[in-house]
């Protein structure tokens, strides 16, 4: 199992910030902030990321 950051998962999945924002109902600017520092990500948005990327909590690096 490999761990990756939010940005790394977005790039791996080939999605733009706009596409992620549309799918998760967040602004691309908010996504940029989360990619820089995900330590304060809400559990609701985190769950959406995990579902969208089809990954488990253990596969994502937060911080």
N, C-alpha and C positions, 0 to 999 in steps of 0.2 A: 504494500500500500504506500502510495506517495502522498505527501502533504504539500499543498500549495496555498498561496495567498489568494484572496478574492480576485485580484488583478490577474494572477497567473491562471486561475480557473477560467476567467472570462476570455483570456487570450487562447488558452487551450481549446475552448469550445468555439472559438472563432466568432465571438459576439462583440459588437461595439457597445460603448457606454449608453448610447441612445436605445439600442435594442434591449439591453438589460433594464434600463429605466422604464421602458414601455411595459416589459413583462412583469416587473416587480412594482410598478406604479410609484417609482421614485424619480426625482430629477437627476439628470446626469451629473450635475454639480455635487449633489449629495453622494452619489456613487463615487465620485472622485475623492471626496473626503473619507469615505469608508475604505477605499483602496489604500489611502495613505495611512489611516489609523482606524483599524476595525475594532479596537478595544471597547468602543462604546456602541457597537451595533445592537439593535434591539433584537430580542428573541424572535419576533415576528418576521423581520427582514432576513435574519439568519436562516430561519426555516424555509423561507421562500428561495433563498440562494441554494440551499442544500437540495431542495426539490428540483429546481431548475437545472442544476448541474448534475443531478442524479448521483450525489455523493453523500457520505456519512459525515457526521461531526468530526470524526477522527481524521478525515482527509483534508481538513481545512486548517490553515494557520491563521490565528487571529492575533492582532497586536498592532 
